[in-house]
Amino acid sequence: MTTVIRTHGIGNLVAIAQQFTLESQVVDVRGFGSGNINDTFLVTLDAPGEQHFILQRINTQVFRQPQLIMQNMRTFTDHVRQRLQHTPLDRRWEVPRVLSTQQAQDYYIDAEGNFWRGISFIAGSQSFDTMQSVEQAQEIGYALGMFHNLISDLPPEKLADTLEGFHITPLYLRHYQEVLATTTPQPSPEVNYCLQFVSDRATFAHILENAKAQGILPLRLMHGDPKINNVMFDTSTHKAVSVIDLDTVKPGLVHYDIGDCLRSGCNPAGEETADWNNVYFDTDLCQGILRGYLSVAQAFLTENDYTYMYDAIRLIAFELGLRFFADYLAGNVYFKVKHPEHNLARAIVQFKLTESIESQETQIRQIIQDMK
């Protein structure tokens, strides 16, 4: 699925892309990826070396201080590169580089005030929207574990909070309740299902934030959006080689990442399916992801971290459904949609996934226990 080019013609895009290259000529710019927030393009260069890079227009309605995102990316990627020099690996592992403009800036602001950045392209790699196998699930887990491991010694206060309130489920619940108080949703079986679903789980929304407030779970750095299509795989070895989309790297709980990775990775039907009855949480994939994750993350996890893993898996599926449903009620102002009911359909997928997780609680907790 390619990103829609909304307000810029190709000529403008070429001129903007050219800001991020000194010697090479831009020969092509086309929509790339399937992100819901930023506009992303693949730039092709007439160059003997690196022939591609990623050009993105940051959604400043979502990221109000995009300069902080770039500051975080510099801090984070510099730290990880330093760590990689002293961490012997038996595989390829890359971190996206921030590209400088011709004026030696980390970003470019065009005449219309749009905020653009260039990021290096991970060559010879691809991403997937749904899990292909348990082996791939293990690689997804490894990628997230490697990501957490490489930043486990970077103090959380070194990075700015680029998206305050992100993954704070009680805040999403409060926003939902405010939207609900000011709108009258058109009744339908789907809307009624969602209203009841949220109502039944309102108290559960606080579980991780309460643990953080009580000092049970420590504040660390997290990726913020480690879904399956943000892990890049080497096209020849089929091993994970990078975790991309670093906008939401910020202080938080690693549980949000673990939960989001499992939420997105263990739903074989995918987030956009219209067949809600086929949505389920695959415990074999869950086992694969956790095995890969813990192979590199065990060093910094505590007993309490394991205790709250099941809650994280359940909570993040519920949270995303809550966000989609609230956005549907608000008139689709946050997530890009293809039709007016799109966010309602997305919400139901996540709620059905949550139900599947809840129905397998004993088994999921046993998988976590066996992995320790």
Legacy VTK file of the C-alpha trace (Angstrom):
# vtk DataFile Version 3.0
C-alpha trace
ASCII
DATASET POLYDATA
POINTS 372 float
0.000 0.000 0.000
1.568 3.303 -1.021
1.183 6.591 0.759
-1.035 9.128 -0.951
0.797 12.250 -2.113
-1.525 14.871 -0.717
-0.359 18.417 -1.399
2.916 18.068 -3.260
3.406 17.319 -6.924
6.352 15.182 -7.999
8.352 18.246 -9.054
8.100 19.710 -5.571
9.016 16.392 -4.014
12.131 16.093 -6.169
13.197 19.600 -5.151
12.656 18.787 -1.487
14.510 15.467 -1.779
17.397 17.280 -3.456
17.897 19.247 -0.206
19.221 16.048 1.403
21.857 15.197 -1.190
24.980 17.154 -2.093
26.369 15.501 -5.222
23.779 13.033 -6.537
20.752 13.867 -8.641
17.289 12.742 -7.577
15.743 10.709 -10.406
12.556 9.413 -8.770
10.334 9.945 -5.707
7.437 7.623 -4.991
5.072 6.803 -2.126
6.444 4.112 0.165
5.200 1.995 3.069
1.867 1.849 4.859
2.222 4.212 7.831
-0.855 5.834 9.350
0.780 9.077 10.513
3.608 10.505 8.353
3.888 10.739 4.548
6.767 8.526 3.424
8.571 8.401 0.076
11.395 6.366 -1.433
13.933 8.557 -3.215
16.072 7.094 -6.000
19.416 8.726 -6.762
21.660 8.745 -9.805
24.614 7.630 -7.694
27.218 4.831 -7.685
26.986 4.298 -3.899
23.766 4.501 -1.916
21.021 4.679 -4.520
18.052 5.258 -2.239
17.001 7.124 0.870
13.735 7.706 2.721
12.075 11.131 2.597
9.368 11.828 5.163
6.996 14.651 5.864
6.386 14.624 9.620
2.764 15.007 10.664
3.080 18.067 12.905
-0.525 17.700 14.026
0.624 14.548 15.813
4.248 15.498 16.572
3.986 19.102 17.758
7.757 19.449 18.312
9.365 17.613 15.396
12.765 19.144 16.186
12.781 17.034 19.367
12.228 13.891 17.294
15.344 14.648 15.282
17.307 15.492 18.437
16.284 12.136 19.935
17.181 10.300 16.726
20.683 11.792 16.780
21.211 10.916 20.461
19.787 7.426 20.064
21.537 6.462 16.817
24.904 7.840 17.985
24.626 5.796 21.191
23.669 2.609 19.356
26.488 2.986 16.819
28.914 3.356 19.705
27.490 0.238 21.380
27.657 -1.772 18.158
31.383 -1.040 17.849
31.870 -2.851 21.169
29.204 -5.541 20.759
30.372 -8.446 18.605
27.443 -9.793 16.567
27.196 -12.864 14.375
24.867 -11.087 11.953
24.221 -7.863 10.080
22.527 -5.206 12.223
21.905 -1.632 11.054
20.501 1.571 12.496
18.894 4.156 10.180
21.079 7.280 9.816
19.770 10.836 9.941
20.728 12.618 6.708
21.851 16.240 6.819
20.561 18.899 4.424
22.768 21.030 2.195
22.665 23.578 5.040
23.933 20.915 7.499
20.583 20.687 9.276
18.769 17.531 10.437
15.563 18.630 8.701
14.157 20.908 6.019
11.123 23.191 6.309
9.545 24.040 2.948
7.793 27.262 1.865
4.458 25.945 3.149
5.913 25.185 6.582
5.998 21.404 6.121
8.674 19.580 8.123
10.803 17.120 6.110
13.612 14.748 6.983
15.860 12.299 5.185
16.787 8.898 6.600
19.145 6.284 5.190
17.520 3.333 3.430
18.228 -0.169 4.754
19.278 -1.768 1.470
18.649 -5.420 0.668
15.829 -5.600 3.188
12.063 -5.875 3.339
9.274 -5.730 5.906
6.072 -7.716 6.331
2.574 -6.781 7.481
1.749 -10.232 8.841
3.861 -13.006 10.317
4.933 -15.725 7.890
6.217 -18.385 10.321
7.304 -19.147 13.888
10.938 -18.721 12.721
10.113 -15.213 11.565
8.326 -14.548 14.868
11.535 -15.448 16.683
13.426 -12.953 14.508
10.868 -10.233 15.324
11.399 -10.918 19.020
15.164 -10.911 18.563
14.952 -7.525 16.826
13.007 -5.931 19.682
15.310 -7.542 22.258
18.361 -6.250 20.394
16.801 -2.786 20.212
16.114 -2.726 23.976
19.498 -4.225 24.793
21.445 -1.613 22.803
19.711 1.271 24.618
19.404 -0.358 28.060
22.373 1.728 29.278
21.165 5.024 27.754
19.585 7.031 30.625
15.877 7.750 29.864
16.318 11.433 30.746
18.712 11.841 27.789
15.725 11.654 25.402
12.822 14.089 25.193
9.238 12.884 25.439
8.253 13.490 21.801
4.651 12.410 22.221
3.414 13.075 25.739
0.734 10.665 26.839
1.598 8.104 24.156
0.806 4.592 25.433
-0.586 5.983 28.685
-3.818 3.983 28.531
-5.683 5.917 31.274
-5.216 9.116 29.237
-6.664 7.448 26.134
-9.589 6.277 28.243
-10.151 9.810 29.524
-10.008 11.187 25.977
-12.505 8.537 24.867
-14.854 9.482 27.700
-14.584 13.169 26.760
-15.360 12.402 23.106
-18.267 10.200 24.140
-19.666 12.992 26.322
-19.784 15.407 23.377
-20.997 13.104 20.577
-24.008 10.904 19.989
-22.774 7.831 18.113
-25.092 6.384 15.480
-26.315 3.150 17.092
-25.402 -0.079 15.314
-24.444 -3.595 16.457
-20.758 -2.716 15.866
-20.899 0.554 17.799
-22.846 -1.056 20.642
-20.299 -3.880 20.824
-17.434 -1.382 21.137
-19.217 0.757 23.735
-19.862 -2.279 25.916
-16.374 -3.673 25.388
-14.691 -0.495 26.654
-17.119 -0.111 29.541
-16.364 -3.641 30.771
-12.588 -3.002 30.879
-12.326 0.604 32.057
-10.692 -0.270 35.396
-8.126 -2.531 33.692
-6.747 0.455 31.725
-4.671 1.589 34.739
-2.728 -1.615 35.422
0.698 -0.720 33.953
0.639 2.951 34.909
-0.221 1.997 38.506
2.743 -0.417 38.547
5.011 2.335 37.220
3.736 4.851 39.796
4.375 2.351 42.603
7.950 1.730 41.395
7.169 -1.896 40.529
8.066 -1.329 36.862
11.051 0.959 36.085
11.111 3.792 33.573
13.309 2.862 30.604
13.586 3.823 26.945
11.111 2.256 24.560
10.571 2.195 20.800
6.887 3.069 21.059
5.705 1.359 17.866
7.478 -2.000 17.410
4.864 -3.594 15.199
5.929 -6.247 12.737
6.259 -3.942 9.703
8.806 -1.793 11.552
11.279 -4.697 11.591
13.399 -5.019 8.447
14.546 -8.442 7.226
17.588 -9.218 5.090
16.241 -10.421 1.729
18.905 -13.131 1.394
19.412 -14.428 4.971
15.797 -13.726 6.103
17.193 -12.532 9.421
16.092 -9.325 11.131
18.568 -6.532 10.396
16.991 -3.330 11.736
14.158 -1.731 13.664
12.893 1.413 11.931
10.363 4.217 12.569
12.114 5.838 15.520
9.776 8.825 16.051
8.353 7.490 19.289
11.610 6.368 20.939
11.181 7.951 24.369
11.090 7.253 28.113
8.407 4.712 29.013
7.868 1.060 29.877
9.401 -1.767 27.829
6.055 -3.497 28.460
4.387 -1.175 25.983
6.822 -2.424 23.342
6.499 -6.082 24.313
2.718 -5.804 24.294
2.605 -3.969 20.973
5.034 -6.374 19.313
2.971 -9.385 20.395
-0.329 -7.654 19.617
0.693 -6.938 16.041
2.785 -10.052 15.477
0.440 -12.727 16.814
-2.656 -11.699 14.831
-2.360 -13.694 11.566
-5.428 -11.953 10.119
-3.681 -8.551 10.305
-4.966 -5.185 11.512
-7.013 -4.364 8.429
-9.039 -7.570 8.020
-12.794 -7.267 7.499
-13.371 -10.833 8.700
-13.587 -10.151 12.437
-14.554 -13.716 13.324
-11.164 -14.951 12.086
-9.160 -12.663 14.359
-7.268 -14.627 17.004
-4.079 -14.462 19.064
-1.665 -17.180 17.907
0.157 -18.586 20.954
2.741 -20.409 18.797
3.797 -17.051 17.341
3.727 -15.583 20.856
6.133 -18.276 22.015
8.427 -17.602 19.045
8.521 -13.839 19.643
9.210 -14.229 23.353
11.950 -16.810 22.731
13.718 -14.437 20.349
13.191 -11.434 22.616
14.443 -13.069 25.783
17.533 -14.477 24.032
18.926 -10.931 24.110
16.817 -9.129 26.751
17.113 -11.378 29.797
20.116 -9.434 31.093
18.107 -6.341 32.068
14.654 -7.778 32.921
13.439 -8.126 36.519
11.024 -10.613 38.102
8.347 -7.894 38.101
8.880 -7.388 34.369
7.825 -10.998 33.772
4.868 -10.673 36.144
3.299 -7.904 34.046
3.984 -9.313 30.570
0.583 -10.921 30.108
-1.136 -7.710 31.226
0.921 -5.765 28.684
-0.125 -8.054 25.822
-3.799 -7.729 26.745
-3.631 -4.002 27.507
-1.978 -2.826 24.292
-4.492 -4.633 22.080
-7.285 -3.040 24.117
-5.560 0.356 24.037
-5.219 0.448 20.245
-8.841 -0.584 19.835
-9.808 2.182 22.243
-7.796 4.734 20.236
-9.338 3.634 16.928
-12.861 3.718 18.378
-12.363 7.144 19.986
-11.053 8.491 16.678
-14.062 7.066 14.856
-16.395 8.792 17.334
-14.426 12.052 16.988
-14.763 12.059 13.184
-11.469 10.399 12.138
-9.097 13.218 13.037
-5.951 11.267 13.984
-5.529 8.122 11.881
-5.684 8.186 8.096
-8.828 6.433 6.860
-10.061 5.115 3.503
-13.741 5.375 4.405
-15.822 6.791 7.328
-16.192 3.405 9.096
-12.514 2.472 8.751
-11.521 3.263 12.349
-14.596 1.470 13.693
-13.586 -1.646 11.746
-10.002 -1.341 13.009
-11.258 -1.023 16.598
-13.302 -4.207 16.320
-10.253 -6.133 15.061
-8.293 -5.081 18.167
-11.179 -5.833 20.525
-11.632 -9.305 18.997
-7.881 -9.826 19.432
-8.176 -8.729 23.085
-10.959 -11.279 23.607
-8.761 -14.000 22.136
-5.892 -13.007 24.442
-8.204 -13.062 27.460
-9.533 -16.506 26.557
-5.958 -17.880 26.509
-4.652 -16.162 29.630
-3.566 -19.378 31.397
-1.622 -20.606 28.366
0.049 -17.235 27.701
1.103 -16.895 31.340
2.553 -20.419 31.185
4.550 -19.562 28.047
6.030 -16.523 29.846
6.800 -18.628 32.944
8.526 -21.343 30.879
10.742 -18.770 29.113
12.345 -17.390 32.287
LINES 1 373
372 0 1 2 3 4 5 6 7 8 9 10 11 12 13 14 15 16 17 18 19 20 21 22 23 24 25 26 27 28 29 30 31 32 33 34 35 36 37 38 39 40 41 42 43 44 45 46 47 48 49 50 51 52 53 54 55 56 57 58 59 60 61 62 63 64 65 66 67 68 69 70 71 72 73 74 75 76 77 78 79 80 81 82 83 84 85 86 87 88 89 90 91 92 93 94 95 96 97 98 99 100 101 102 103 104 105 106 107 108 109 110 111 112 113 114 115 116 117 118 119 120 121 122 123 124 125 126 127 128 129 130 131 132 133 134 135 136 137 138 139 140 141 142 143 144 145 146 147 148 149 150 151 152 153 154 155 156 157 158 159 160 161 162 163 164 165 166 167 168 169 170 171 172 173 174 175 176 177 178 179 180 181 182 183 184 185 186 187 188 189 190 191 192 193 194 195 196 197 198 199 200 201 202 203 204 205 206 207 208 209 210 211 212 213 214 215 216 217 218 219 220 221 222 223 224 225 226 227 228 229 230 231 232 233 234 235 236 237 238 239 240 241 242 243 244 245 246 247 248 249 250 251 252 253 254 255 256 257 258 259 260 261 262 263 264 265 266 267 268 269 270 271 272 273 274 275 276 277 278 279 280 281 282 283 284 285 286 287 288 289 290 291 292 293 294 295 296 297 298 299 300 301 302 303 304 305 306 307 308 309 310 311 312 313 314 315 316 317 318 319 320 321 322 323 324 325 326 327 328 329 330 331 332 333 334 335 336 337 338 339 340 341 342 343 344 345 346 347 348 349 350 351 352 353 354 355 356 357 358 359 360 361 362 363 364 365 366 367 368 369 370 371
